[in-house]
Amino acid sequence: MPPAARLSFVPARLPSISGIVPQLPPTKFRVQGWDPILIISQIVSLQALHYLSLSLLMPPLLSLFASPTLLAYEGGPTSISMIMDWREFSGSSTVALAARRGELGGLVGLGSATAAAAAKAGVGAGVKEVTMSDLVKGLVRVVEPDPMRGWVVALAWILASLVDIVPLYTLVRRPTHILDFSLTLIFNHLILTTYYSHAFPTSPFFWFIITISTVTQIVLAEQCCVKREMDEGFSIAPQGAALEGWSTPAVSSSRVMENSHNRRESESVELMGKYNEREREGNR
């Protein structure tokens, strides 16, 4: 029989990927899917960092752009109501009666103020002169709204939402969890602002700013987290490293493909060498 007839061709083997193992986390890091302590810690941390950002951004912006006189009635730029009261988005007074748009503030009779409050309408100071009857019943101060203060509060909220991308990127890390934590932050704030102001938010401007800032925060934070996961790629470790607890730095997926191509080339050279060796033995 010719020597070539006695040869048996060995099919090419696929490159082994047993050496590709995920990078092992530290032994003290929690990796289970449901960890209430970790989740609660992340929620509390994000909420506290959000209010910290607002407390650092709000006072200087209010001092620069808001009306000092009207701001003094609200307790100054460091008042907690600037952060916790949703009515500040409209620039309305939260400690006195709000005047109608286009009307000046001042003193009005208690009867006029009571009638306006019952009708859920703004009070206009100077609509009528204060009479002796009003002096007997009492006077109420009316403060006109400050539209600039509302814009400043909205700007500070948007900037704080953008700053929140950093703790979301650092603490949450998972792109699939960004939406959950961002909405949880807003939900907690709605509960706190409703409790503080004793009224559910009804300002369209408030809801517009909250929606725009939250959507922007979610999109940017998810993009940053996805980009990091794409850059990290896989981890390459020696075979058996997973059992011994070793880990190696992460490399990109292009490096993995290059190593796989090199292995295939070396196996092809090895296969051709075996074929030539068997052919020489057959010729003998």
C-alpha positions as CSV (number, residue, x, y, z in Angstrom):
1,M,0.0,0.0,0.0
2,P,1.4,3.4,-0.8
3,P,2.7,5.3,2.2
4,A,0.2,8.1,1.8
5,A,-2.7,5.5,2.2
6,R,-1.5,4.7,5.7
7,L,-1.7,8.4,6.9
8,S,-4.6,9.5,9.1
9,F,-5.4,13.2,9.0
10,V,-6.0,14.7,12.5
11,P,-8.7,17.4,12.3
12,A,-7.6,20.8,13.3
13,R,-8.4,21.6,16.9
14,L,-10.1,24.7,18.0
15,P,-8.0,27.0,20.1
16,S,-8.5,26.4,23.8
17,I,-10.0,29.3,25.8
18,S,-9.4,27.6,29.2
19,G,-6.8,30.3,29.9
20,I,-9.4,33.1,29.6
21,V,-10.9,33.5,33.0
22,P,-12.6,36.5,34.6
23,Q,-10.5,38.6,36.9
24,L,-11.2,37.5,40.4
25,P,-12.4,40.2,42.8
26,P,-10.9,40.6,46.3
27,T,-12.0,38.0,48.8
28,K,-13.7,40.7,50.9
29,F,-15.8,42.1,48.0
30,R,-19.5,41.1,48.0
31,V,-20.5,39.5,44.7
32,Q,-23.9,38.0,45.5
33,G,-26.9,39.3,43.5
34,W,-29.0,40.5,46.4
35,D,-27.2,42.4,49.1
36,P,-29.6,44.7,51.1
37,I,-26.8,46.3,53.1
38,L,-24.8,47.2,50.0
39,I,-27.9,48.6,48.2
40,I,-29.1,50.7,51.2
41,S,-25.6,52.0,51.6
42,Q,-25.4,53.1,48.0
43,I,-28.8,54.8,48.2
44,V,-27.9,56.7,51.3
45,S,-24.5,57.7,49.9
46,L,-26.0,59.0,46.6
47,Q,-28.7,60.9,48.4
48,A,-26.3,62.5,50.9
49,L,-23.8,63.4,48.1
50,H,-26.6,64.9,46.0
51,Y,-27.6,67.2,48.9
52,L,-24.0,68.0,49.6
53,S,-23.6,69.2,46.0
54,L,-26.7,71.3,46.2
55,S,-25.5,72.9,49.5
56,L,-22.2,73.8,47.9
57,L,-23.7,75.2,44.7
58,M,-26.8,77.0,45.9
59,P,-25.5,79.7,48.3
60,P,-23.0,81.3,46.0
61,L,-25.4,81.3,43.0
62,L,-28.2,82.8,45.1
63,S,-25.9,85.5,46.5
64,L,-24.8,86.5,43.0
65,F,-28.1,86.5,41.1
66,A,-31.1,86.5,43.4
67,S,-32.7,89.6,45.0
68,P,-31.0,90.2,48.4
69,T,-34.1,91.8,49.9
70,L,-36.5,89.1,48.8
71,L,-33.9,86.4,49.7
72,A,-33.7,87.8,53.2
73,Y,-37.4,87.0,53.8
74,E,-36.7,83.3,52.9
75,G,-33.9,83.0,55.5
76,G,-30.9,83.9,53.2
77,P,-29.0,81.8,50.7
78,T,-28.1,79.1,53.2
79,S,-31.7,78.4,54.1
80,I,-32.6,74.7,53.9
81,S,-35.9,75.6,52.1
82,M,-33.8,76.5,49.0
83,I,-33.1,72.8,48.7
84,M,-36.0,71.0,50.3
85,D,-39.0,73.2,49.3
86,W,-40.2,72.7,45.7
87,R,-42.0,76.1,45.8
88,E,-38.6,77.7,45.5
89,F,-38.5,76.6,41.8
90,S,-41.2,79.2,41.1
91,G,-39.6,81.9,43.1
92,S,-42.7,82.2,45.4
93,S,-42.4,83.0,49.0
94,T,-42.5,80.1,51.4
95,V,-42.7,82.1,54.7
96,A,-45.2,84.8,53.8
97,L,-48.2,85.3,51.5
98,A,-47.3,85.5,47.8
99,A,-48.3,88.5,45.9
100,R,-49.9,88.3,42.5
101,R,-47.7,88.6,39.4
102,G,-47.0,92.2,38.6
103,E,-48.1,93.4,42.1
104,L,-45.8,94.8,44.7
105,G,-45.4,93.4,48.2
106,G,-46.3,95.2,51.4
107,L,-48.9,95.0,54.2
108,V,-52.5,94.1,53.7
109,G,-55.4,93.6,56.0
110,L,-56.0,90.2,57.6
111,G,-59.5,90.1,56.1
112,S,-58.2,90.6,52.5
113,A,-55.5,88.0,53.1
114,T,-57.9,85.5,54.5
115,A,-60.3,85.9,51.5
116,A,-57.4,85.5,49.0
117,A,-56.2,82.4,50.8
118,A,-59.7,80.9,50.8
119,A,-59.9,81.6,47.0
120,K,-56.3,80.2,46.5
121,A,-55.3,83.4,44.8
122,G,-52.4,85.7,45.3
123,V,-52.8,88.8,47.4
124,G,-52.2,92.2,45.9
125,A,-50.7,94.8,48.3
126,G,-51.9,98.3,47.6
127,V,-55.2,97.1,45.9
128,K,-57.0,99.1,48.6
129,E,-55.8,101.3,51.4
130,V,-55.4,99.9,54.9
131,T,-58.3,101.0,57.0
132,M,-58.7,101.3,60.7
133,S,-60.7,98.1,60.7
134,D,-57.7,96.3,59.1
135,L,-55.4,97.7,61.8
136,V,-57.7,96.4,64.5
137,K,-58.0,92.9,62.9
138,G,-54.3,92.8,62.0
139,L,-52.0,93.1,59.1
140,V,-50.2,90.5,57.0
141,R,-47.0,91.0,55.0
142,V,-47.2,90.1,51.3
143,V,-43.9,89.3,49.4
144,E,-43.7,89.4,45.6
145,P,-42.2,86.5,43.8
146,D,-38.6,86.5,42.6
147,P,-38.4,84.8,39.2
148,M,-34.6,85.0,39.1
149,R,-34.4,82.9,42.3
150,G,-36.4,80.2,40.6
151,W,-34.0,80.1,37.7
152,V,-31.0,80.0,40.1
153,V,-32.5,77.0,42.0
154,A,-33.2,75.2,38.8
155,L,-29.6,75.8,37.5
156,A,-28.2,74.5,40.8
157,W,-30.3,71.4,40.6
158,I,-29.2,70.6,37.0
159,L,-25.5,71.1,38.0
160,A,-25.9,68.9,41.0
161,S,-27.5,66.2,38.8
162,L,-24.5,66.3,36.5
163,V,-22.1,66.0,39.5
164,D,-24.1,62.9,40.6
165,I,-22.7,61.1,37.6
166,V,-19.4,60.8,39.4
167,P,-20.8,58.8,42.4
168,L,-23.0,56.8,40.1
169,Y,-20.0,55.9,38.0
170,T,-17.9,55.1,41.1
171,L,-20.4,53.5,43.5
172,V,-23.0,51.8,41.3
173,R,-20.7,51.0,38.4
174,R,-23.2,48.6,36.7
175,P,-24.9,50.2,33.6
176,T,-28.1,48.2,34.2
177,H,-28.4,49.7,37.7
178,I,-28.0,53.4,36.9
179,L,-31.7,53.9,36.0
180,D,-32.8,52.3,39.3
181,F,-30.6,54.4,41.5
182,S,-31.3,57.6,39.7
183,L,-35.1,57.2,40.0
184,T,-34.7,56.1,43.6
185,L,-32.9,59.4,44.3
186,I,-35.7,61.4,42.8
187,F,-38.4,59.4,44.5
188,N,-36.8,59.9,47.9
189,H,-36.5,63.7,47.2
190,L,-40.2,63.8,46.3
191,I,-41.1,62.2,49.6
192,L,-38.8,64.6,51.5
193,T,-40.0,67.8,49.7
194,T,-43.6,66.9,50.2
195,Y,-43.1,66.3,53.9
196,Y,-41.1,69.6,54.2
197,S,-43.6,71.8,52.4
198,H,-46.7,69.9,53.5
199,A,-47.9,69.8,49.8
200,F,-47.3,67.6,46.8
201,P,-45.3,69.4,44.0
202,T,-47.7,71.0,41.5
203,S,-45.3,73.4,39.7
204,P,-44.9,72.5,36.0
205,F,-41.5,74.1,36.0
206,F,-40.4,71.9,38.9
207,W,-41.4,68.7,37.1
208,F,-39.8,70.0,33.8
209,I,-36.4,70.6,35.6
210,I,-36.6,67.3,37.4
211,T,-37.3,65.3,34.2
212,I,-34.6,67.0,32.1
213,S,-31.9,66.7,34.7
214,T,-32.8,63.0,35.5
215,V,-32.8,61.9,31.9
216,T,-29.5,63.6,31.2
217,Q,-28.0,62.1,34.3
218,I,-29.1,58.6,33.4
219,V,-27.9,58.8,29.8
220,L,-24.5,60.2,30.6
221,A,-23.9,57.8,33.5
222,E,-24.8,54.7,31.6
223,Q,-22.6,55.8,28.6
224,C,-19.6,56.2,31.0
225,C,-20.2,52.8,32.7
226,V,-20.6,51.0,29.3
227,K,-17.4,52.6,28.0
228,R,-15.5,51.5,31.0
229,E,-16.7,47.9,30.6
230,M,-15.8,47.9,26.9
231,D,-12.3,49.2,27.7
232,E,-11.7,46.7,30.4
233,G,-12.5,43.7,28.2
234,F,-11.3,40.2,29.5
235,S,-8.7,39.1,31.9
236,I,-6.0,36.6,30.8
237,A,-4.6,34.3,33.5
238,P,-2.6,31.0,33.4
239,Q,-4.5,27.8,33.3
240,G,-5.5,26.9,36.9
241,A,-5.2,30.4,38.1
242,A,-8.8,30.5,39.1
243,L,-8.3,27.6,41.4
244,E,-5.2,29.1,43.1
245,G,-6.8,32.6,43.5
246,W,-4.4,34.4,41.1
247,S,-5.5,37.3,38.9
248,T,-3.9,39.3,36.2
249,P,-4.6,42.8,34.9
250,A,-7.4,43.2,32.4
251,V,-6.5,43.4,28.7
252,S,-8.6,44.5,25.8
253,S,-10.5,42.1,23.6
254,S,-8.2,42.9,20.6
255,R,-5.3,41.5,22.6
256,V,-7.4,38.3,23.2
257,M,-8.1,37.9,19.5
258,E,-4.4,38.4,18.7
259,N,-3.3,35.7,21.2
260,S,-5.9,33.3,19.8
261,H,-4.7,33.9,16.3
262,N,-1.1,33.2,17.4
263,R,-2.1,30.0,19.0
264,R,-3.9,28.9,15.8
265,E,-0.8,29.6,13.8
266,S,1.4,27.6,16.1
267,E,-1.0,24.6,16.1
268,S,-1.0,24.7,12.3
269,V,2.8,24.6,12.2
270,E,2.8,21.8,14.7
271,L,0.3,19.8,12.6
272,M,2.3,20.3,9.4
273,G,5.4,19.1,11.2
274,K,3.7,15.9,12.4
275,Y,2.4,15.3,8.8
276,N,5.9,15.7,7.3
277,E,7.4,13.4,10.0
278,R,4.9,10.7,9.3
279,E,5.4,11.0,5.5
280,R,9.2,10.6,6.0
281,E,8.6,7.5,8.1
282,G,6.3,6.1,5.4
283,N,9.0,6.6,2.7
284,R,11.5,4.6,4.8
